[in-house]
Amino acid sequence: MMDNKEKNVNSENNENNENNENNESNVNKEAGAEKDTELFEIKKQLADTSDKYLRVLAEYDNFRKRSLKERDSIYSEAYVDCVKNLLPIIDNIERVLTLEGDEKFMDGLKLIVGQVHESLNKMGVTEIECKTFDPNLHNAVMHIDDEAYGENEIIEVFQKGYTYGERVIRYAMVKVAN
């Protein structure tokens, strides 16, 4: 009988051990599942944070580039405005040169005009060439039909035009033939 009792006790112990092992296994599985969920959440948060960081970095880079462009364009605008304000003064001095007057005075004015044009060239401001009419550079204020002149030939320049790089500061006012 004892043997049977011992067998029953042993089998109960084995069953308890198996139940305990199953319970531990279930607990381990649940803990593993929780850890996996936690790991997944952490990875998701890391990915979101990395994405936000990259977006902020790209936005800052765009802001920096846009600021540089704005600064350059503001400088260019101010530069052109300054030159544009000086051009009428240069025109008036050049008109005085067409008049007759004291020879020394006129020579002095010619030197001044030469220095002004030299300074403008150093600043990157160039006078528009006026040989053939180009609507991108010239403003035709008069037109004549004369066979003595070629097609779109500029006959007379009423006001000189100037460019700063590729940008037109002031269009040349001209008289065009044909």
C-alpha positions in Angstrom: 0.0 0.0 0.0 2.7 2.3 0.7 4.0 1.9 -2.6 0.6 3.0 -4.0 0.6 6.0 -1.7 4.1 6.9 -2.6 3.1 6.5 -6.3 0.1 8.7 -5.8 2.2 11.3 -4.0 4.9 11.1 -6.6 2.3 11.5 -9.4 0.7 14.4 -7.6 4.1 16.0 -7.2 4.8 15.4 -10.9 1.4 16.9 -11.8 2.1 19.9 -9.5 5.6 20.3 -11.0 4.1 20.2 -14.5 1.5 22.7 -13.6 4.1 24.9 -12.0 6.3 24.6 -15.1 3.2 25.4 -17.3 2.4 28.4 -15.1 6.0 29.5 -15.2 6.0 29.0 -19.0 2.8 31.1 -19.3 4.3 33.8 -17.0 7.5 33.8 -19.1 5.5 34.0 -22.3 3.4 36.9 -20.9 6.5 38.6 -19.7 8.1 38.1 -23.1 5.1 39.4 -24.9 5.1 42.5 -22.6 8.8 43.0 -23.3 8.1 42.6 -27.1 5.3 45.1 -26.9 7.5 47.5 -24.8 10.3 47.1 -27.3 8.0 47.7 -30.2 6.7 50.9 -28.6 10.3 52.1 -27.8 11.3 51.4 -31.4 8.2 53.3 -32.7 9.0 56.2 -30.5 12.7 56.2 -31.7 11.5 56.1 -35.3 9.1 59.0 -34.7 11.8 61.0 -32.9 14.3 60.4 -35.7 11.7 61.4 -38.3 11.0 64.6 -36.4 14.7 65.3 -36.0 15.2 64.9 -39.8 12.3 67.1 -40.6 13.5 69.9 -38.3 17.0 69.5 -39.8 15.6 69.8 -43.3 13.4 72.8 -42.4 16.4 74.5 -40.8 18.5 73.9 -44.0 15.7 75.3 -46.1 15.4 78.3 -43.8 19.1 79.0 -44.0 19.1 78.8 -47.9 16.1 81.0 -48.1 17.7 83.6 -45.8 20.8 83.6 -47.9 18.8 84.2 -51.0 16.8 87.0 -49.4 19.9 88.6 -48.1 21.6 88.5 -51.5 18.4 89.8 -53.2 18.1 92.7 -50.7 21.7 93.6 -51.3 21.2 93.5 -55.0 18.0 95.6 -54.8 19.7 98.2 -52.7 22.7 98.3 -55.0 20.5 98.8 -58.1 18.3 101.4 -56.3 21.4 103.4 -55.4 22.8 103.4 -59.0 19.3 104.2 -60.4 19.2 107.3 -58.2 22.7 108.4 -59.5 21.8 108.0 -63.2 19.8 111.2 -63.7 22.7 113.2 -62.2 25.1 111.5 -64.7 22.7 112.3 -67.5 22.6 116.0 -66.6 26.3 116.3 -66.4 26.6 114.7 -69.8 24.0 117.1 -71.2 26.1 120.0 -70.0 29.0 118.6 -72.0 26.9 119.1 -75.2 26.7 122.9 -74.6 29.4 125.4 -75.4 31.2 127.0 -72.6 34.6 127.6 -71.0 37.1 125.1 -72.4 38.7 124.4 -69.0 35.3 123.9 -67.4 34.2 121.5 -70.1 37.5 119.5 -69.8 36.9 119.3 -66.0 33.4 117.9 -66.6 34.7 115.4 -69.1 37.2 114.1 -66.5 34.4 113.8 -64.0 32.2 111.9 -66.4 35.0 109.6 -67.2 35.7 108.9 -63.6 32.0 108.2 -63.0 31.8 105.8 -65.9 35.0 104.1 -64.6 33.6 103.8 -61.1 30.3 102.3 -62.5 32.3 99.7 -64.5 34.2 98.8 -61.4 30.9 98.3 -59.6 29.7 96.0 -62.4 27.4 98.5 -64.0 27.7 98.6 -67.7 26.2 100.8 -70.4 23.9 99.1 -72.8 25.2 99.0 -76.3 22.9 100.8 -78.8 23.5 99.5 -82.3 20.7 97.0 -83.0 17.3 97.3 -81.3 16.6 94.6 -78.6 13.3 95.0 -76.8 14.9 93.3 -73.7 17.4 96.2 -73.4 15.9 99.2 -75.3 12.8 101.2 -75.2 11.8 102.5 -78.6 10.2 106.0 -78.2 10.4 106.9 -81.9 10.4 105.0 -85.1 11.2 106.1 -88.7 11.0 104.4 -92.0 14.2 105.2 -94.0 15.8 102.9 -96.5 19.2 104.5 -95.7 19.2 102.5 -92.4 19.1 98.8 -91.8 16.3 96.8 -90.1 16.0 97.6 -86.4 19.0 99.9 -86.5 19.2 102.4 -83.7 19.5 105.9 -85.1 19.6 108.0 -82.0 20.0 107.5 -78.2 17.9 109.8 -76.1 18.8 108.3 -72.7 21.6 105.7 -72.0 20.6 102.4 -70.5 22.6 100.5 -67.9 22.7 96.9 -66.6 24.0 95.3 -63.5 25.1 91.8 -64.4 22.1 90.3 -66.2 19.6 92.8 -64.7 18.6 95.9 -66.5 18.8 99.0 -64.3 17.4 101.3 -66.9 16.3 100.7 -70.4 18.0 102.8 -73.2 15.5 105.2 -74.8 16.2 105.1 -78.5 14.9 106.1 -82.0 14.7 103.0 -84.3 14.7 102.7 -88.1 12.5 100.4 -90.2 
